[in-house]
Amino acid sequence: MTKPNVTEIKPLEKKVSKEEVESFVNANIVPLERKEVDGQEVITKSACVDGRTEPENSKGRVRMFGGDAGILLSFAATLNEKEIDIENDSIITALVNTKKEIAGPDAKLCLHTDGHGEKDGSIGCGHANRMSSSREDFNGDGKYGLTWNSAKDLFEKAWEKVEAEHVVLQGDHEELAVLLVHGGENGQRADFSVYSLDKENGKSFFVIDVEATGEYFKTIVPRMSEKLGVGLSVEDVLSNYYKQLDISAGLLAGHLEKYDVYIESAEKARVEKAS
């Protein structure tokens, strides 16, 4: 990978109704996979929110911007904010070792590119590529909390690790809306997510797991911090993740309607237009 892919995501003329969203969601609910670690059931894998993600690459995983790149980039931004100087290689190693600790020795960093990036050697993850671009409307002014070249170096070094998955998403962005996935409305733990792609019906959505992402950070961040000998709090790293998410969401999906999805069981979900 040598340059950021600056392919734009153009608004689609096709619109989707709340009823269509609810039908899609209820047909594509998937349980989040957990593993017992230190007496607690925790989520150990992530996948990007990208609507082109195939079910086999998102099954059981928490959906967050960039997948594990989202952890790396927000962690690095928090170090930068606290004026703690740690090399990108060390940050990546800390995450790799944390993943192995919670998921087993064969654990992988959950990263992706796309067919366009694979063809021209660019970064095909929209979140990482916006952060890795010197364009003023992307990250030329460092709005993500990292310089664009530092973000680019971090993602590319993570991609080159033998422990990295190399998922390649195919096709163009044709997402119809953004789904903000929650647990049940009565405070139930978030035990389910939603597949983002239904090829048979030609529909795809950006899928963002809200509470489950926070849970994933609570598992990962303290272990990374301990390995690096820094005292970063989950709250600070999550704060930077949401700051970065808001920027990328505006760039990648600002033209789309957003829906809150409340999933109480594998058979029952309720959809409301997000305010």
Steps between C-alpha positions, in 0.01 A plus 500: 500500500648830396226762475156572638207417277289815473207345313188690602184336629222661301145531631263243352168607358344184644321555831391246760196508728493422871294189421765379256772559759305308764445211259871491413606510865268221614624278216867563579541488880818319606620415855821661624758236588654511846777310673559464873806698608586548868152391601320734258341441161665744259488583131834415338454593132400806301406590144462831322161671464539488120181381331694286252619268778393144423320307777790256533730792582273655762326204667516537878715813484445848640456750216708814545673752276813340354468179702821467700642799312246701700665385822852574373418845365307619805761359739776680309301825500459475877874448546556805283249700704680403823839578339620142552751399233469132403591358162226366275665156493466476878132599492429232239693237696304585814171443315622178337607360837174611662297326231702182549448526874121518475431303182783247486837464323346505152324834551519749216474876465165567332586728206373539147562664165280489189527396138596852393777518760625152419529599134687830544680440829301759695324481837155357432356550848304827483562592865875439482539654157334828602730517800798420277431771243667841487192650335382795706142372510622161626792515747732761354450716808534214750133521609502129590752553781786351298696635207396338173846348444509349849155344446612366162817351650302336782244337271755382245727348765202322656398370156848358446492297823482124457219505757281727285195380312497621142128520429425647156154654458364504148287743304400861552328658797122468460393525865140610545522630858696484824389253769589586861466165676418479872399231748142476622314814602490393866876511542575146386859426404569534128506135396418546132612689193374516143655379177555800275470332160214302347614416148185310414287810552766746385503701824782620721530727803772650716475315833632659821477306827469765770518344848691193376780726374537648848513150643774402253706805596464412869653161426780622272619840625607413858702204377671708232572777750656256743722348232623845397540628856260791448193597696249569225141472612230324301298821510777709341565251220127458435464878492759520222339207318164679496667824391659315208176312430302823478742641241508184287125449530447851367736441209385149413134488598387854574250482215321195642214472747576339836290246688522376859465122518403338832549123504347303785536150353599314186141537380408847619635841411341845493610781271455872553626793298793651691452854623 
